[in-house]
Amino acid sequence: MVMNTSCQKRSSYREICQSTKHHRPEKTICVTGAGGYIASWIVKILLERGYTVKGTVRNPDDPKNTHLRELEGAKERLILCKADLQDYEALKAAIDGCDGVFHTASPVTDDPEQMVEPAVNGAKFVINAAAEAKVKRVVITSSIGAVYMDPNRDPEAVVDESCWSDLDFCKNTKNWYCYGKMVAEQAAWETAKEKGVDLVVLNPVLVLGPPLQPTINASLYHVLKYLTGSAKTYANLTQAYVDVRDVALAHVLVYEAPSASGRYLLAESALHRGEVVEILAKLFPEYPLPTKCKDEKNPRAKPYKFTNQKIKDLGLEFTSTKQSLYDTVKSLQEKGHLAPPPPSTSQGSVENGIKIGS
């Protein structure tokens, strides 16, 4: 197995960036929650493509936003604006004068009071502010949580952009994250229709890949817990995965493509948790990865079927989940979140920056 130390599809990523290197679009994009995991990569790509970026953050002077100021082009074309999702006037000021808005900011919590209403209000505020500013297109980061959670769906059915989660199921199971994502997306669509705003929505699955920000988020902990030994077993569950760089690039592609419309499901592959652990064990055998499933009595859960053809039609080439896992771990090591193993314990080899495992 060969793992590149950079994104597997970076050849196409570089080609896309090179294609705009000599002509700057002279457009300004507002990115809400600019310091976040996905948003940081969006800001990076936008700057590389010559856009001016107005990024909303709670505190522009917070050291956790330093990584944004260090991006290429940030000194000339990045403006960090102090704005909270619940502060309409601050959002309006940030969006004013922009050609497009990428709304990525959203609360992530299991507390319904902190999740649902703030997410809905934030989506409505962004759409309303965009309408006032006569923004050409709004791109919203939703989630697979607004698509997949339906206990009545045929397990053999293909999950696509037409699917919606079951609100009652989410509410009854107290899955407030998925509930909040779905009602926020619905509110965005309703408000966009009412205000005549051109809206496109992205629905990524669990996001992996190297973080630009200094902090650890929930999806990165999903990998970290296996490597540190804090997880002694893995769950009998399946999960779909996508690389953060692909998600960020997808935002830019749907903004730039005149034909883009509706929802876009972002997923590279669906794997059982055991498969994820097995991939990590082959790439990084020196870590104390779990070898047993928490539920050994029942058959291994089957991954669900999905289609990602709609976003592929816009030119996105997905990074493999294996590559994404490799890049995630290397980044966690480099940022000090995961202790690197002593060189003598590694069972793989490193050759010209490429990890070669069995």
N, C-alpha and C positions, 0 to 999 in steps of 0.2 A: 504494500500500500504506500502510495506517495502522497504526502501532504505538502502543498505549497505554504510557505510562511505568510503569504499574502492571500487575499481573496481569490478563489479559484477562477472567477470570471473577470478578474481585474483587467484582462486584455480588452474586453468589450467596454468595461468601465473607463479605461484609459482612452479608448477610441472615442467614446462619447465626450469625454472632457476635452480631448485634443480637437474635436470637431468644432468646439466653441471657443477655443483658446484665442483665436485671432479676431473674434468679433464679440464684444461685450454686449449683452442684450439691453443694457440701459433700463432695466426694469427693477422694481423694488418689491420684495416679498416679505410679508410679516410671518414669522414663525412663532407660535405661542408655545410657552414652556421650552424655550430654546436650549436650556441646559440639560434636558432629559436625554435618555439613552438613544431613542430614535431621532429626536429633534437635533441633537448635536451632529449626527451624521448628515441630516438634511442641510443644516447650516453649512457644513463643510463642502458638500457637493454644490450647493448654490453658489458659494463663494468661488469655487473652482471654475464654475461656468460663467462667472462674470457678473452675477446678480449683486445688487445691494440688498442686505438683509437687515430687517428690523426684528430683533428677537425679544420677546417678552420674558422677563424673569422677575421673581419677587424682589430681588435685591441685586442690582447690577454690580455692586461693589463686593459681593460675597466671593471669597476665594474659590468656592466650588465652581464658579463660572470662568475661572482663569483659562481653562482649556479652550474656551471659545475665542478669547482674545488672542490666543497663540496660533489660531488657524491661519493658513496662507490667505492673504487678502483681507483679513479681519481689520487690520489697522485702517485701511482705506474704505472698506465697504460694509462694516458691521456696526450696527447701532443697537445697544442693549437698552431696552425700555422697561422701566419699573411698572409692572401691571399685574394685577390679580384677576383671576377668572371671574370673580364676583364683582369686580369694579368696572362697570360699563364705560364710564368716561375715560378711564385709563386705557382700556382696550381700544376704544374709539380713537384715542389720540395716537396709539401705536399703529393702527390700521390705516389711518388717514394718509393719503398720498401713495398707497401701495397698489400695485397691479394685481397681486394675488395674495392669498392668505393660506397658510398651512396650519391648521388647528390640531396640534398634537397634545396640548396640555389637558390633563384629566386626572381627577383624584383616583388613587389606587388604595382602596381600603375595604374591609369587610363590614364597616359601620354604615348602615343604610342612610343615616342622616348626613354623614359626611361624603357619601358616594353619589347618591341618586340626584338629589336636588342641585348640588353644585355642578354636576356633570351636565344636567339638562340646561340649567341657566347659562353655563359657560358656552354651550353650543348655540343657544339662542342669541346670546349677546354677540358672539362672533359673527353670526349670520346677519344680524341687524346692523352691526357696525360696518360690515362689508357692504351691505346694501347702501348705507348712507354715503360711504366713500366711493361708491360706484366701482367696486373691485370687479375685475373681469372673471375670476374663478376662485372658488374656495375649495380646498382639499382638506378633508377631515380624516384623522386617524381613528377609526373605530376598532373593532376587534372580532376575532372568531367567536367571542362570547356572545355577539349579537346575531350569530349565524347558526351555530351548531347545537345549542342546548335544547334539544327536542326529543323527549323519551319515546315519542310515537313515530319517529322517522324510521323507515326501513333501514336496518343496518347495512344492507347491500346497496342502498341508494347512494348516488354520487352527490356529495355536498358541493353546491355552487353558489353563485351570487344571488340566486332567487330564494335561498333558504333563510329562514328567520328562527331565532330561538323562541321557545315557549315561555312567555312572561309568567304565567301562573306556576309553571314548573320551577323557574328561577326563584320566584318569590317563596314558594312552599319549601324549597330546599335551602332557603336563605343564601342563595348565591347572588349576593348584592353587586358584585363586580359585573357579572354578566347582565344582570337586570339593569344596572345603571348604564352600561354601554349600549344596551338595546334601546332603552327609552330616550337616551341622549341622541342616538342616531336618528330615531324616529322624529324627535323634536326638530333636529337639524333639517331633515327632509321637508317637514311640514312648513317650517319657517322659511326655508329657501324657496319653496313653491309660492308661498304667500308674498314674499318680497321680490320674486323674480331673479334670484341669485343662481348662477351656474355653479352647481355643487357636484363634486365627485368624492366618493368615500372609499377608503381602503380598509380592508378587514384582515389584518395579519394574524397568524397563529402565534404560538409561543416563539418569541424572538431570541435568537442567540447571536454570537459574534462579538468581536472585540469592542469594549466600551471606549469612548473618548473621554467621558466624564470620570472623575476620580472615585465616585461612589459605586456601591454594589446595589443593583435593583433585584426585584423578585425573580426575574427570569434567569439572571446570572447565578443566583443562589441555587437554582434548580440544578445546575452543573456542579457548583462548588461543594454542595453538601455531600456529593458522592466522593469527591476527591479528598476531602479532609477526614473522612471516616465517620462523620457525624451521622450519616445514614448507613445503618447496618444492613438494611435490606432495601429492595426496590419494590414499588407498588406494581400490582397486576393491572396496569393501565397503559393506554396508548396515547400518544400526543403527536400533533403535527408541528413541524419546525420550519423556521425561515430565518435567513441571515439578516442582521440589522442593516447591513450595507445595501442589500437588495430592497428592503423596505423603504429606506431613505431614497434610493434611486427611483423606486416606483412612484413616490410622491412627485418627483420632478417630471417624470415621464407623463403622468396623467395630467399634470398642469400644462405641459408644453404641447401635448397632442390635441389638436382641435376636435378630433373625433371621440376623445375620451368622455365617457358618461356613465352614470350609475355607480354601482359598487364593483370593487375588485378584490377577489380573494387572493391573499398572499400566503402561499404554502409551498415548500419544496418537497417534503416527504413526511409521511406519518410512520412513526416507529413505536414499538413497545419500549417501556422503560428499560427492560432487560437488554434490548438491542443497543440502546444508548450507552448503558454501562459496559457492554461488550466492546463497543467501538472505543470508548475511553480506555478500557483495559489494554487493548491492542496498541493504542497510541502512547499511553502513559502507564505502563505496567508497574511502575515504581510506587504508585499511590494505592492506599488501602480501599480499593473499590469493593462494593458489596457483590457477593456472588449468589445470593439467594433472594428469591421473590418472597415478599411478605405473605402472599396468598399462594401456597403451593398445592392446595387442594383442588382448585378449579383450573380449567384449561387456560392457557395464555390468551388474554384479550386480543382480538384482531383489530388492526389499524383500520380506521374508516377510509372510505374512498372520497376523493375530491378532485376537482379540476382547477388548474391554474392557467388554462389556455387564454383566458381573456387578457390577462396582463402580459402573457408571452406575446400576444399579437401586437403589443405596443413596443416590443423589442427587448423586454427584460429576459436575461439569461440568469437562472438561479444558481447560486453557490450551493454545492452539495452540503448536506448536514454534517458529513464527516469532516469536510474542510472547515466548516463553521465551528464545530466542536474543538478542532485542533487550534484554530485561531483564538477561540475564546480562552482556552486554558493557557496558551502562551501569553496572552494579554494579561490575564489574572496574575500570572507569575511576574511579568514585567512591572505591573503596578503595585506589587507587594501584597496582594490579597491572598495569594497562594504561595507557600514556600516552595521554591524550586528544589527538586531532588538533587542529591550529590551526583556529580557526573558519573561516578563509578557504578551507581546503582541502575543507571538507565539501560534497558534491554534493547532499545532501538539505537539507531545511529543517526548522526547529523552530518550531512554532506552538502556543502555549498548552500547552507541555509535551508535545506530541505530535509524534513524528517522522514526517515524510511523505517517503517515497522513491518512486522510480519503479517 
